């Protein structure tokens, strides 16, 4: 498949089991980041991607963004594209920066590629559009992005189908809130 689309395959050196000249490559296809030349590849800005990247590129007939296909488990948000809805500017920057640092991406507008909408309430245009169009993205609270063992685990995300409108907490506040993350609301 690689050669059919103009790529050149270079096998590992059979004697050393390593890449002969990392700096001459543009991409390394691997299911893991646990190989001897990984650090050298990263140091030389060589894209290390999972095999699914090749399949997507072939399907689209153009190069896909390699960022979402990194095999390093430290980049566990590599399949996540977030957009924020009515989040204060500083918090939005922190959320997007955190997601990007863990391998994900951020998007200003709500697009079909967005996987998660970060919102405090459902009373905003992005959430309403997602609900109305029954988009497959998830609506999550801001603390979902904090993936520290001391805090909320990664699995604590709300499926858009499980978001329900709660009764108003106060008469003056007519904004509907997202449900709190409780075991009944978790996706496993």
N, C-alpha and C positions, 0 to 999 in steps of 0.2 A: 504494500500500500504506500509506503514512504517513497519508493522510487517512482511509482506511478504519478506522484504529485511533485516531482522535482527534487526530492530530498536525497541526501547521500547518507547511507548507513555506514558507520564505522564501529566495528566490533571492539571489545576489550582486548588488550594485549594478552595472548594466551599464556605467556610465560609469567607475567606479573599479576594478571587479573585486574589491571587498572587501565584507565584511559591514557592513550599514548601522549596526546597533546591537548589538554583541556582547552587551552586558549584558542584553538582553531575551530572549536565547535560553536554553534549558535544555540542548540538545545540538547538536553540529555533527557531521554525518556526512561523513567524508572517508577516502579511501584512503591519505592521507599527512598528515604533520604539517608539510609544507613549503608553507604558505600564509601570506599576509601577516598574517592576524589570529590566528594560532596563539598567539603569546605573550599577546595580550590575552585570549583565551579562557581560557588557563591561569591568568592573573592573576586572573580573575574567577570561577574555579572552574566554568567551563562544561565539561561533559563532551564531549570530542572522541572519537568512536567510529568504528570501521570499519563498512561496510555490513552485515557479517555480524551485528552487534548488532541491527539492525532486523529481520533475518530471524528471529533467535532470539526476540526479544520478541514478534513476530507469532505464531510457532509456539507459544509458551508462554502467550500472551494476558496477559502481564504484563511489567513492565520487568525486564530482566536487569541484573546488576552491570556497569556500564560499564568497570570497571577492567581486565577481561580483553580489552577490545576497543579499546584505545588504539592508534592508528596510528603513534605515535612509535617509530622503530627503537631508541631508547635503552632502551625497555621491552621488551627481547627475551624476557623471561620472562612475557609477558602471557598465554600459554596454559598456564602452569605452576601447578599447585597441589601443594604439597609437604606431607608429614607426616613427622615424624621418629620413628624407632623406636630406643629405647634409646641415645639420644645424650645426653651430659651436658648439664645444663640451660643452662649458659652458651653452650655450642656450639650448642645448639638455637636459642637466642634469636638468636645471630649468623647462623645459616643462614637462619632465617625472616626476619630483618630484611633480609638481603642479597637474598633472593628478592623480598620485597615492594618493596624500593627499585628493583628492576629490572622492576617491573610485575607480578610474580606474586602468588600468595596462599599462605597457609599454613592448615593444618587440624590440629586436635588429633587427632581420631579419623580412622581410615581410612574414607573414604566412597567412593561410586562416582564422585565428581567428582575425587578425588585422581589426579594424573598421575604423581607420583614419590614413592617412599618413600626417605628418606635413612636409611641404616643402615650400621653397621660389620660386622654379621654377619647371617646369616639366622635365627639363634636368637632370635626375638622374635615376639610374637603377630601383629603387623601383616604381617610378611614371610610367615609361615606361612599366614595367611588369604589373602593375595594369591596365593601359590603354589597353595594348595588350591583356591581358587575360580577360578583362572586369570584373574585380573583383568588388564586391559590396561595397568595402570600399570607404570612401570619402577622397579626397585630400584637405587639409585645410592649410591656412596660420598660422604661429606661433601665431599670436595674437588671434586666435580662442580659444586657451587654457586659455586666460585671461578672466575669467568669473566674472568680477566685474561690477556692474550696471553702473559704470562710464565709462566703456569701452565697448567692443563688447559683445552683449548678446549671450547666448548659442545658440540661433536659427540662428546665423550668420555663418552657415557652408555651404560649397559648395559641391554639389553632384558631384561625379566623372563625370557623364554624362553632367554636365553643365560647366566643365572646358574646356575652349577652348584656343587654342594657339593664343596669340596676336602677332601683328607685332613687329619686333625688334625696340627697342627704339633708339639704336645707331648702326651704322655700325660695330663698333669694338665689341660690345657686342652681341654675337650670341645666347645668352641664352634666351629662351622663358619664359615669366613671367606668373604667375597665374593671372587671372582677379581680380581686386579689389572687395571687398565685397560691392556690391550695392544692393539695394532692389530687382532688377530684378533677382539677382543671389541667393537670399535666399530661403531656404526650409522652409516651414511652416508646 
